[in-house]
Structures are given as C-alpha cells and as structure tokens.
Amino acid sequence: MARERDADGTVRGKSAHHPGTEAEAPTRAVVIVPVLTRQPRNDDDTSRPRLTRSAEARHDEAVGLARAIDLDLIHTAVVTVNDPRPATLLGSGKVEEFAGIVKEGHAEVVIVDHPLTPVQQRNLEKEFNAKVLDRTGLILEIFGERARTKEGTLQVELAHLNYQKGRLVRSWTHLERQRGGAGFLGGPGETQIESDRRQLQEKIIKLKHELETVRRTRDLHRAKRKKVPFPVVAIVGYTNAGKSTLFNKLTGAGVLAQDMLFATLDPTLRRVRLPHGTPIILSDTVGFISDLPTHLIAAFRATLEEVVEADLVIHLRDISDPDTAAQAEDVERILADLGVDASDTKRVIEVWNKIDLLDEGNKQRLLADSAGGSKEPPIAVSAVSGEGIDALKAIIETRMAGELQDLTVTIEPARFGLLDWLYRNGDVVSRTDNDDGSATISLQATQSAREEIENRLRRKNNG
C-alpha cells in the first residue's frame, strides 16, 4: 500500500537519514510481514503457549514501527511462510516478486518483520539490491533516534554494537565498507573483518565501563531517594498504551506523549503528592513490545532497574486494542525476566487505559467480566479525559500508605506548627478551638500519616 502524497504526487518531509535536511524526500521502504504457519519450538520456554496475534495486527504494528523513523512506505504486505528457507526465509517466488517491487519503486530499505540470520539478511540484500533490516534492527534504529540522555544514547549504542558483532559481512553496496554506525545506511569502515571485530569489542568494553559509571550514579540517586524516603511507583506497559499521557495526567509534567510507537525512550521521574498528602516518586519507563531484542533488554537493564526497585508497578493496558491480551502477556513475560511477578496484586496494579474509545456497551461488559474474576479487578481509566484517575490515585495511596483512618488530636498552642502539616497530610473534617487556646482536630489520614502524626506528638511530649 502506498503512502499518501500531495496532489502533485511529490512527497513532503525531511530525510530519514538526514533529519536536518529540508525538502529532501524520505527514504523509500518496503515492509514485509512473514507469518509462519509453524512456529519454531523454543526448548528453553516451558511456560504456557503465547497468544497468537492476528496478521492484520502484526502488519499494523510493523507499519507503525517503520513510520516511527519517517520511512516512506511504498508497499507493505503480509506473507504466509509454510516452509522457512534457511537462505532467505521467504520462498524464491516471493523473493523474486519483492525484488521487482523494490526495483520498480526505487526502494532503498526493506523491512522484514521477523528475526533474520546474518546469512538471510545478506542474501536478501543481494536479491533486493537494497538495505534489509529485520525486526531487531528496526527497533534498534528507532531507539537510536529516540535516545536523548547520555545514558539512553550509551545503552542504544551498546545494543547496536552487540547486534552488529555477529553480522560483519559484506555490505550490499559496491563500496568498501562493513555494516556499522548507528544508522541503517551504515558508514565507511575497514575491510578487515577481524580488525572490525576487535574494534567492536573494544568499543563494547569501553561503553560497558561508561554505563557502569552511569549505573553507579543512578544507584547513588536511588539511595538518596530511599533516605527521604518516598515510595517509587513505576508505569509499565506495551508501547503506545498511553504511559506518558497517564504520567502527564498524574504529575502535570510535559513529557512527550504522541500516538507513536516508542514516543518515549528515556525514563522520567517526578515527585507527586497524592490527595491525602502521601508523597511518591512516579517513574515513566520505555514501552515494551513483542519480541523485544535481547540486546536491548540487556543494555537497558540499568534503566529497567527503576521497575525492579519500584515499590508499586502500574501495568497499563490499551484496552481498546484488539490485541490487548497478547500485549499484556508480552509485558508480563518481560516483567518476569526482570524478576517482577505480574500476578502479585500487592505490588502490581493492572490499569485499563483508553476506555473512552469503547462504546458504553463494551465498556460495561468488560468491567462486569473483570469484576467477576478471581483476581483483583483492574482500574479503568482514560488518561486523556481523566475518567477514573481519582480512583487510581486513591488505590495508589492506599497501597503506599494504608487505608484511611479517622482520628482526633488536640494540639497545644505551643505546638501549632503541626497544624500546617496536618492540613497537608490529611483531610481535616472539623476543628474546634478550645478555651485554653488549644485546637482539637478531627481528620482522616492514611495509616502511614497517622503513625507519623503519633510519632510527632510523642516527640513533642517527650521534649
């Protein structure tokens, strides 16, 4: 399917490989989504079988990934593969068909939404006379473009180098260069493969040392936060589930939130005060995706430690997506790899986002079905309209600080400095000013706040 063009047939926008160049057409690309009729067996995976995504959903996601780096898609197709070929994955007829499409459309890049071996990638590049990226390579490109902080840049570069290490084969052009660089067009390099491998390994070691320094700095920051101590709440979910939109709604921050895969890459942390005064640190993390490259999981381990160390994890789901169940399963698998049990309802809250996109009938049916289940029902919200946000805040505060409790305290005149704290950390129901100048305060406060009030009063009495 061709991408939309202006009335005169020209393509407007910036070049994908020269983002700062105006009036240059984007890189033309073809997207191929192979659907294997027989999935390869994974002997290491003894867990329940994975939910199968529809071909249409896989196609839409692949297109979304390609457009995330501004490629001009001249053709996209879903291909059923009954017998995967070791040399090219696709059958010879399909390879010839796509070679014609690439040539006719002057495509420079072919995206194959499936893992490719180095041999398959090299052979397809020869047949197509174009650069070929598999799913891992495409996600690496997106992450390379999205990284903004030093840590994010280092993590992406490390993942790139580990990915390239096993793919030092002749490039598809006639130029004397090897596959390399952070961009999919590669860059000039040596012709000695062994020399390249040695240089890559040296770069990998150097990057690991730099990341270790960043990790130690992050650990120091985390240790300082624990001294305060504010509980940490991390938002996780499939990419484009609305994590950044929810983060902005809860914090009032201006984090980039777009209808785009991997719109946010680098983690963001903000301090939030909940309705009854409980302070927390809210963390927005990188979106997960099916078949997330192992290079990225390893490289982003330091960033994902924010999830591992979190006191509470919000698993955000796009409930309006037809593949929401499969997406949730992918997120749960990655959380399990990080040592977080998604079924632990004391630590993980499941939140259904985008309920505003459902019609009233489907919304009520989903909520009724979830309420009748054995596990704790999810919280339904709309991060855009704000529906359900107050209920979510209440649940978070209950988990972090305990249930609301009624209490009454009398504050002596010499201790009126406590009054401001009481108003900020509880819901004052009534205040009675007594004849002796003291004030009797009736309020609702969380269990944590009540303990703090009692401690403060005890310290005053002992003093």
VOVEXFI-455742 format. One line per field, with one value per residue (C-alpha): z, y, x negated; residue number from 1. Coordinates in nm, 2 decimals, always signed. Last residue first. Layout:
BEGIN
w: [Z:...]
v: [Y:...]
u: [X:...]
k: [NUM:...]
end
This chain:
BEGIN
w: [+7.45:+7.53:+7.46:+7.14:+7.03:+7.10:+6.90:+6.60:+6.64:+6.66:+6.35:+6.16:+6.25:+6.14:+5.81:+5.74:+5.82:+5.59:+5.73:+5.81:+6.04:+6.36:+6.50:+6.86:+6.89:+7.21:+7.33:+7.68:+7.57:+7.29:+6.91:+6.75:+6.40:+6.17:+5.89:+5.82:+5.53:+5.59:+5.51:+5.41:+5.68:+5.95:+5.84:+5.87:+6.21:+6.35:+6.40:+6.64:+6.90:+7.17:+7.15:+7.24:+6.96:+7.03:+6.80:+6.66:+6.43:+6.15:+5.93:+5.55:+5.44:+5.41:+5.29:+4.96:+4.86:+4.98:+4.81:+4.48:+4.51:+4.58:+4.28:+4.06:+4.18:+4.11:+3.76:+3.67:+3.39:+3.32:+2.96:+2.81:+3.06:+3.04:+3.33:+3.43:+3.74:+3.71:+3.92:+4.19:+4.10:+4.09:+3.81:+3.84:+3.85:+3.53:+3.34:+3.46:+3.37:+3.02:+2.97:+3.09:+2.85:+2.56:+2.60:+2.66:+2.34:+2.39:+2.30:+2.63:+2.80:+2.68:+2.97:+3.17:+3.48:+3.63:+3.97:+4.06:+4.41:+4.63:+4.32:+4.26:+3.93:+3.74:+3.92:+3.88:+3.84:+3.54:+3.31:+3.48:+3.38:+3.02:+3.02:+3.18:+2.92:+2.64:+2.80:+2.83:+2.46:+2.37:+2.58:+2.43:+2.08:+1.98:+2.12:+2.32:+2.65:+2.60:+2.91:+3.19:+3.44:+3.73:+3.94:+4.32:+4.54:+4.24:+4.25:+3.96:+3.76:+3.82:+3.74:+3.38:+3.32:+3.43:+3.24:+2.92:+2.75:+2.84:+2.74:+2.43:+2.32:+2.39:+2.12:+2.23:+2.06:+2.15:+2.27:+2.59:+2.63:+2.80:+3.15:+3.33:+3.70:+3.97:+4.30:+4.59:+4.85:+5.06:+5.12:+5.12:+4.75:+4.63:+4.62:+4.31:+4.27:+3.91:+3.73:+3.36:+3.18:+2.84:+2.55:+2.49:+2.16:+2.13:+1.89:+1.81:+1.91:+2.09:+2.45:+2.51:+2.88:+2.99:+3.36:+3.54:+3.76:+3.73:+3.39:+3.25:+3.36:+3.22:+2.88:+2.91:+2.97:+2.69:+2.57:+2.28:+2.37:+2.59:+2.95:+3.25:+3.50:+3.80:+4.15:+4.39:+4.76:+4.91:+5.19:+5.23:+5.27:+4.99:+4.75:+4.84:+4.77:+4.43:+4.34:+4.44:+4.24:+3.94:+3.97:+4.00:+3.69:+3.49:+3.58:+3.48:+3.16:+3.08:+3.16:+2.94:+2.66:+2.67:+2.67:+2.37:+2.19:+2.23:+2.11:+1.80:+1.73:+1.75:+1.53:+1.28:+1.27:+1.21:+0.93:+0.75:+0.50:+0.73:+0.77:+0.59:+0.73:+0.78:+0.59:+0.88:+1.12:+1.45:+1.27:+1.11:+0.84:+0.66:+0.39:+0.06:-0.16:-0.41:-0.20:-0.01:+0.27:+0.31:+0.64:+1.00:+1.13:+1.46:+1.62:+1.47:+1.73:+2.02:+1.87:+1.83:+2.18:+2.32:+2.11:+2.24:+2.60:+2.55:+2.40:+2.67:+2.94:+2.78:+2.76:+2.44:+2.29:+2.03:+1.71:+1.84:+1.99:+1.65:+1.47:+1.73:+1.68:+1.30:+1.35:+1.58:+1.34:+1.04:+0.83:+0.46:+0.26:-0.11:-0.41:-0.35:-0.42:-0.28:+0.03:+0.07:+0.07:+0.33:+0.57:+0.54:+0.61:+0.91:+1.05:+1.02:+1.30:+1.17:+1.05:+0.73:+0.65:+0.30:+0.25:-0.05:-0.26:-0.62:-0.66:-0.96:-0.82:-0.48:-0.63:-0.87:-0.58:-0.39:-0.65:-0.69:-0.31:-0.31:-0.58:-0.42:-0.09:+0.21:+0.50:+0.26:+0.29:+0.56:+0.38:+0.60:+0.48:+0.52:+0.50:+0.47:+0.35:+0.48:+0.26:+0.26:-0.04:-0.10:+0.27:+0.31:+0.62:+0.90:+1.18:+1.36:+1.02:+1.01:+1.36:+1.29:+0.97:+1.16:+1.42:+1.16:+0.99:+1.32:+1.40:+1.05:+1.08:+1.40:+1.71:+1.86:+2.24:+2.36:+2.49:+2.87:+3.01:+2.92:+2.72:+2.69:+2.42:+2.19:+1.91:+1.58:+1.49:+1.21:+0.98:+0.98:+0.91:+0.73:+0.75:+0.46:+0.47:+0.16:+0.20:+0.04:+0.25:+0.30:+0.02:+0.07:+0.12:+0.44:+0.57:+0.95:+0.96:+0.71:+0.71:+0.74:+0.50:+0.60:+0.47:+0.16:-0.10:-0.45:-0.64:-0.74:-0.51:-0.22:-0.13:+0.08:+0.14:-0.10:+0.00]
v: [+1.71:+1.37:+1.53:+1.68:+1.35:+1.17:+1.42:+1.38:+1.00:+1.00:+1.22:+0.99:+0.68:+0.85:+0.95:+0.59:+0.46:+0.72:+1.02:+1.14:+1.43:+1.56:+1.85:+1.98:+2.32:+2.45:+2.81:+2.71:+2.79:+2.53:+2.60:+2.31:+2.20:+1.97:+1.72:+1.78:+1.55:+1.46:+1.53:+1.89:+2.00:+1.81:+1.95:+2.30:+2.23:+2.09:+2.44:+2.49:+2.32:+2.59:+2.64:+2.27:+2.05:+1.80:+1.50:+1.32:+1.02:+0.85:+0.61:+0.59:+0.26:+0.22:+0.44:+0.31:+0.07:+0.30:+0.59:+0.40:+0.29:+0.65:+0.79:+0.53:+0.62:+0.99:+0.90:+0.70:+0.94:+1.20:+1.26:+1.18:+0.93:+0.74:+0.50:+0.15:+0.01:-0.37:-0.62:-0.82:-1.18:-1.45:-1.28:-1.14:-0.78:-0.83:-0.96:-0.67:-0.41:-0.56:-0.57:-0.22:-0.09:-0.29:-0.15:+0.21:+0.22:+0.20:+0.48:+0.65:+0.33:+0.44:+0.28:-0.04:-0.04:-0.36:-0.28:-0.48:-0.50:-0.64:-0.80:-1.03:-1.18:-0.96:-1.12:-0.89:-1.06:-0.87:-1.17:-1.19:-0.83:-0.91:-1.20:-0.99:-0.72:-0.98:-1.13:-0.79:-0.73:-1.07:-0.97:-0.62:-0.75:-0.59:-0.25:-0.06:-0.19:-0.02:-0.17:+0.00:-0.23:+0.01:-0.12:-0.04:-0.03:+0.01:-0.14:-0.37:-0.11:+0.15:-0.13:-0.10:+0.18:-0.02:-0.32:-0.12:-0.28:-0.64:-0.59:-0.41:-0.68:-0.94:-0.77:-0.71:-1.00:-0.83:-0.47:-0.29:+0.09:+0.28:+0.39:+0.66:+0.68:+0.84:+0.93:+0.94:+1.19:+1.10:+1.41:+1.28:+1.35:+1.22:+1.44:+1.36:+1.38:+1.32:+1.06:+1.03:+0.72:+0.77:+0.62:+0.80:+0.81:+0.43:+0.36:+0.68:+0.83:+1.10:+1.19:+1.38:+1.45:+1.79:+1.72:+1.77:+1.47:+1.23:+1.35:+1.38:+1.02:+0.90:+1.06:+0.91:+0.56:+0.57:+0.21:+0.32:+0.07:-0.21:-0.13:-0.01:+0.28:+0.28:+0.39:+0.47:+0.52:+0.84:+0.80:+1.06:+0.81:+0.59:+0.89:+0.93:+0.56:+0.59:+0.89:+0.69:+0.39:+0.61:+0.74:+0.39:+0.29:+0.59:+0.47:+0.12:+0.26:+0.42:+0.09:-0.10:+0.15:+0.10:-0.28:-0.26:-0.02:-0.26:-0.55:-0.35:-0.27:-0.63:-0.74:-0.47:-0.59:-0.95:-0.83:-0.65:-0.42:-0.12:+0.12:+0.37:+0.41:+0.23:+0.33:+0.19:+0.45:+0.39:+0.30:-0.02:-0.28:-0.30:-0.08:-0.09:+0.04:-0.18:-0.17:-0.46:-0.47:-0.76:-0.94:-0.84:-0.95:-1.12:-0.81:-0.59:-0.67:-0.63:-0.30:-0.17:-0.27:-0.08:+0.22:+0.21:+0.19:+0.47:+0.70:+0.63:+0.70:+1.02:+1.14:+1.19:+0.84:+0.85:+0.81:+0.53:+0.36:+0.37:+0.23:-0.05:-0.14:-0.17:-0.39:-0.62:-0.65:-0.73:-0.46:-0.51:-0.25:-0.27:-0.47:-0.69:-1.02:-0.92:-0.77:-1.08:-1.30:-1.08:-1.08:-1.45:-1.51:-1.28:-1.46:-1.28:-1.22:-1.12:-0.80:-0.78:-0.41:-0.34:-0.02:+0.18:+0.15:+0.26:+0.16:-0.06:-0.21:-0.28:-0.42:-0.64:-0.77:-0.83:-1.07:-1.25:-1.31:-1.43:-1.68:-1.80:-1.87:-1.64:-1.72:-1.63:-1.90:-2.12:-2.12:-2.11:-2.37:-2.25:-1.88:-1.67:-1.32:-0.99:-0.70:-0.33:-0.11:+0.24:+0.31:+0.65:+0.60:+0.86:+0.67:+0.59:+0.51:+0.18:+0.09:+0.18:-0.03:-0.32:-0.27:-0.26:-0.57:-0.76:-0.66:-0.76:-1.10:-1.16:-1.21:-1.56:-1.59:-1.75:-2.11:-2.15:-2.17:-2.42:-2.18:-2.30:-2.56:-2.29:-2.46:-2.27:-2.15:-2.34:-2.14:-1.86:-1.52:-1.30:-0.93:-0.74:-0.37:-0.18:+0.15:+0.48:+0.71:+1.04:+1.31:+1.60:+1.94:+2.02:+1.84:+1.81:+1.46:+1.33:+0.96:+0.98:+1.28:+1.55:+1.60:+1.62:+1.35:+1.45:+1.33:+1.67:+1.64:+1.56:+1.20:+0.93:+0.62:+0.33:+0.00]
u: [-1.06:-0.89:-0.56:-0.68:-0.84:-0.51:-0.31:-0.55:-0.53:-0.15:-0.13:-0.37:-0.17:+0.14:-0.02:-0.12:+0.23:+0.37:+0.54:+0.90:+0.94:+1.08:+0.87:+0.90:+0.73:+0.56:+0.60:+0.73:+1.09:+1.08:+1.07:+1.26:+1.16:+1.35:+1.31:+0.94:+0.84:+0.48:+0.12:+0.12:+0.37:+0.19:-0.15:-0.01:+0.13:-0.20:-0.35:-0.06:-0.27:-0.30:+0.08:+0.14:+0.28:+0.56:+0.59:+0.88:+0.85:+1.04:+0.85:+0.79:+0.64:+0.26:-0.02:-0.16:+0.12:+0.40:+0.23:+0.21:+0.57:+0.69:+0.48:+0.64:+0.99:+0.92:+0.79:+1.11:+1.21:+0.94:+1.04:+0.70:+0.56:+0.89:+0.92:+1.05:+0.88:+0.83:+1.03:+0.84:+0.82:+1.09:+1.29:+1.64:+1.53:+1.33:+1.63:+1.85:+1.59:+1.56:+1.93:+1.98:+1.71:+1.84:+2.19:+2.08:+1.87:+1.50:+1.25:+1.31:+1.18:+0.84:+0.65:+0.71:+0.49:+0.35:+0.19:-0.13:-0.28:+0.00:+0.16:-0.14:-0.03:-0.28:-0.57:-0.87:-1.21:-1.32:-1.25:-0.91:-0.85:-0.94:-0.69:-0.42:-0.46:-0.43:-0.12:+0.04:-0.02:+0.14:+0.45:+0.46:+0.46:+0.80:+0.67:+0.93:+0.80:+0.46:+0.30:+0.10:-0.08:-0.13:-0.41:-0.45:-0.75:-0.98:-1.33:-1.27:-1.09:-1.36:-1.61:-1.47:-1.70:-2.01:-1.89:-1.86:-2.16:-2.05:-1.68:-1.80:-2.04:-1.76:-1.55:-1.19:-1.00:-0.67:-0.70:-0.77:-0.74:-1.03:-0.96:-0.77:-0.85:-0.64:-0.81:-0.56:-0.44:-0.13:+0.08:+0.43:+0.49:+0.14:-0.17:-0.38:-0.76:-0.86:-1.08:-1.14:-1.29:-1.45:-1.26:-0.93:-0.75:-0.83:-0.54:-0.35:-0.02:-0.21:-0.30:-0.63:-0.66:-0.51:-0.45:-0.12:-0.21:+0.08:+0.21:-0.14:-0.22:+0.11:+0.02:-0.33:-0.20:+0.06:+0.05:-0.17:-0.44:-0.32:-0.31:-0.50:-0.44:-0.67:-0.57:-0.85:-0.79:-0.95:-1.21:-1.39:-1.68:-1.54:-1.56:-1.93:-2.00:-1.83:-2.05:-2.35:-2.24:-2.19:-2.54:-2.67:-2.47:-2.62:-2.97:-2.88:-2.74:-3.08:-3.26:-3.02:-3.07:-3.45:-3.42:-3.18:-3.41:-3.70:-3.48:-3.38:-3.74:-3.84:-3.55:-3.64:-4.00:-3.88:-3.66:-3.94:-3.77:-3.78:-3.48:-3.27:-2.92:-2.60:-2.28:-2.07:-2.21:-2.40:-2.73:-2.83:-2.78:-3.11:-3.25:-3.44:-3.16:-2.98:-2.67:-2.51:-2.76:-3.00:-2.95:-3.02:-2.68:-2.77:-2.91:-2.64:-2.38:-2.63:-2.74:-2.38:-2.29:-2.59:-2.50:-2.14:-2.26:-2.51:-2.25:-2.00:-2.26:-2.36:-2.00:-1.80:-1.75:-1.47:-1.67:-1.88:-1.57:-1.40:-1.71:-1.74:-1.37:-1.44:-1.75:-1.55:-1.26:-1.49:-1.65:-1.75:-1.94:-1.86:-1.98:-1.68:-1.84:-2.18:-2.02:-1.81:-2.12:-2.30:-2.00:-1.94:-2.31:-2.32:-2.01:-1.68:-1.43:-1.09:-0.92:-1.13:-1.19:-1.33:-1.53:-1.63:-1.31:-1.32:-0.95:-1.01:-1.33:-1.18:-0.86:-1.06:-1.27:-0.95:-0.83:-1.16:-1.18:-0.82:-0.89:-1.22:-1.04:-1.09:-1.34:-1.63:-1.90:-1.75:-1.41:-1.10:-0.84:-0.48:-0.55:-0.24:-0.33:-0.17:-0.25:-0.36:-0.45:-0.57:-0.63:-0.82:-1.02:-0.98:-1.15:-0.83:-0.68:-0.86:-0.75:-0.39:-0.40:-0.53:-0.25:+0.02:-0.11:-0.12:+0.23:+0.35:+0.18:+0.37:+0.17:+0.13:+0.13:-0.19:-0.19:-0.22:-0.56:-0.84:-1.04:-1.40:-1.31:-1.18:-1.00:-0.98:-0.63:-0.46:-0.24:-0.50:-0.36:-0.62:-0.55:-0.73:-0.76:-0.90:-1.09:-1.16:-1.39:-1.22:-1.23:-1.46:-1.29:-1.48:-1.79:-1.81:-1.69:-1.95:-1.89:-1.51:-1.50:-1.27:-0.91:-0.69:-0.65:-0.55:-0.25:-0.12:+0.18:-0.05:-0.13:+0.03:-0.18:-0.14:+0.00]
k: [463:462:461:460:459:458:457:456:455:454:453:452:451:450:449:448:447:446:445:444:443:442:441:440:439:438:437:436:435:434:433:432:431:430:429:428:427:426:425:424:423:422:421:420:419:418:417:416:415:414:413:412:411:410:409:408:407:406:405:404:403:402:401:400:399:398:397:396:395:394:393:392:391:390:389:388:387:386:385:384:383:382:381:380:379:378:377:376:375:374:373:372:371:370:369:368:367:366:365:364:363:362:361:360:359:358:357:356:355:354:353:352:351:350:349:348:347:346:345:344:343:342:341:340:339:338:337:336:335:334:333:332:331:330:329:328:327:326:325:324:323:322:321:320:319:318:317:316:315:314:313:312:311:310:309:308:307:306:305:304:303:302:301:300:299:298:297:296:295:294:293:292:291:290:289:288:287:286:285:284:283:282:281:280:279:278:277:276:275:274:273:272:271:270:269:268:267:266:265:264:263:262:261:260:259:258:257:256:255:254:253:252:251:250:249:248:247:246:245:244:243:242:241:240:239:238:237:236:235:234:233:232:231:230:229:228:227:226:225:224:223:222:221:220:219:218:217:216:215:214:213:212:211:210:209:208:207:206:205:204:203:202:201:200:199:198:197:196:195:194:193:192:191:190:189:188:187:186:185:184:183:182:181:180:179:178:177:176:175:174:173:172:171:170:169:168:167:166:165:164:163:162:161:160:159:158:157:156:155:154:153:152:151:150:149:148:147:146:145:144:143:142:141:140:139:138:137:136:135:134:133:132:131:130:129:128:127:126:125:124:123:122:121:120:119:118:117:116:115:114:113:112:111:110:109:108:107:106:105:104:103:102:101:100:99:98:97:96:95:94:93:92:91:90:89:88:87:86:85:84:83:82:81:80:79:78:77:76:75:74:73:72:71:70:69:68:67:66:65:64:63:62:61:60:59:58:57:56:55:54:53:52:51:50:49:48:47:46:45:44:43:42:41:40:39:38:37:36:35:34:33:32:31:30:29:28:27:26:25:24:23:22:21:20:19:18:17:16:15:14:13:12:11:10:9:8:7:6:5:4:3:2:1]
end
